[in-house]
C-alpha cells in the first residue's frame, strides 16, 4: 500500500496564516534571526512544504536594542551598491546600528531565506520597527516564544 506525502496547497497556507510579535531587546542578532526565519518559512508547522509559502507574519519591535557578539561592532562590514559604476558603499555594524537598526536584523533574516522568488515573498512578511510601537495592532499578533 502506497502512503501519500502531504503537500500543502497555496490556499491551505493562506487560510492558516497567523501574526507573531517578537521583542528584540537584548537579543543577539544571529540567534533571533534564525528563529524568525523558521517562522517566516513555516518550519514550525506540521504542514511545512518547501516550495509553498506556509509561514506566518512576524513583527519585530525594539530593533535598535539588539546585540552583536564579539568584535562585530567594529569588524563586520555591510556592503550595498548604488547601481552606478564604482558605487559600492561599505558601512560598519556600529554605524548601521546607530543609523538604521532595522537593516541589521533584516539582512540577517533575509540571508537565511531561500534565494529565489519564494524567499523574496517570504521577506515581505517580516515587519521590523525601531521602537516598541507598531501599526499592526488590528492583526492581534501573538507573542512568539523564542
C-alpha positions in Angstrom: 0.0 0.0 0.0 1.4 3.4 -1.0 1.4 6.2 1.5 0.9 9.7 0.2 3.0 12.6 1.4 1.1 15.7 2.4 1.8 18.7 0.3 0.2 22.0 1.4 -1.5 24.0 -1.3 -1.3 27.8 -1.6 -5.0 28.1 -0.5 -4.3 25.9 2.6 -1.4 28.1 3.6 -3.3 31.3 3.1 -6.1 30.2 5.4 -3.7 29.2 8.2 -1.6 32.4 8.5 -1.0 33.9 11.9 0.8 37.0 13.2 3.5 36.9 15.8 5.3 39.7 17.6 8.9 39.5 18.8 10.6 41.8 21.2 14.3 42.0 20.1 15.5 44.0 23.1 18.8 42.5 24.4 18.7 39.6 22.0 21.7 38.5 19.8 21.1 39.3 16.1 22.0 35.9 14.7 20.1 33.8 17.2 16.9 35.7 16.9 17.2 35.8 13.1 17.3 32.0 12.8 14.1 31.7 14.8 12.4 34.4 12.8 13.4 32.8 9.5 12.0 29.5 10.6 8.6 31.1 11.4 8.6 33.0 8.1 9.2 29.8 6.2 6.7 27.8 8.2 9.1 25.2 9.6 7.4 25.3 13.0 4.2 23.8 11.4 3.4 20.2 10.7 2.2 21.3 7.2 5.6 22.7 6.1 6.1 22.3 2.4 9.4 23.5 1.0 8.0 25.1 -2.2 4.9 26.7 -0.7 4.7 29.8 1.5 3.3 28.1 4.6 4.9 30.6 7.1 3.4 33.3 9.3 3.9 37.1 9.6 6.5 38.3 12.1 6.5 41.8 13.7 9.8 42.7 15.4 9.9 45.6 17.9 12.8 47.3 19.6 15.2 46.5 16.8 17.5 49.3 17.9 18.3 47.4 21.1 19.7 44.2 19.6 23.2 43.0 20.5 26.1 41.8 18.4 28.7 39.5 19.9 32.4 39.6 19.8 34.1 42.3 17.8 31.4 42.5 15.2 30.5 46.2 16.0 33.9 47.3 14.6 34.8 44.4 12.3 31.6 43.5 10.5 31.1 45.4 7.2 27.8 45.8 5.4 28.0 46.2 1.6 25.5 47.8 -0.8 25.7 49.1 -4.3 24.2 52.3 -5.6 23.7 51.0 -9.1 26.4 53.2 -10.6 29.9 52.2 -11.7 32.2 52.1 -8.6 29.1 52.6 -6.4 30.0 50.1 -3.7 29.2 51.6 -0.2 30.6 49.9 2.9 29.3 50.6 6.4 30.4 49.1 9.8 27.9 47.4 12.0 28.1 50.0 14.8 27.3 52.8 12.3 24.5 50.7 10.8 23.0 50.0 14.3 23.0 53.8 15.1 21.5 54.9 11.8 19.3 52.1 10.5 19.0 49.3 13.1 16.1 47.7 11.1 18.6 46.9 8.3 20.9 44.9 10.6 18.1 42.5 11.5 16.5 42.4 8.1 19.8 41.5 6.4 20.4 38.7 8.9 17.0 37.2 8.4 16.8 37.6 4.6 20.3 35.9 4.4 18.7 32.8 5.9 15.8 32.6 3.5 15.8 31.0 0.0 17.5 33.0 -2.7 14.5 32.9 -5.2 11.0 34.2 -5.7 9.8 32.3 -2.7 12.4 33.9 -0.5 11.5 37.4 -1.7 7.9 36.8 -1.0 8.7 35.5 2.5 10.8 38.6 3.2 7.7 40.8 2.7 6.0 39.1 5.7 8.7 40.5 8.0 7.9 43.8 9.7 10.7 45.5 11.7 10.3 48.6 13.9 13.0 50.5 15.7 10.9 51.2 18.9 8.2 49.5 20.8 5.3 51.0 18.7 3.9 49.2 15.6 0.8 49.7 13.4 -0.2 46.0 13.4 -2.4 46.0 16.5 -5.5 45.2 14.4 -4.0 41.8 13.3 -3.7 40.8 17.0 -0.2 39.4 16.9 0.6 36.7 19.5 3.9 36.8 21.4 6.4 34.4 19.9 8.1 32.2 22.5 11.8 32.2 21.5 
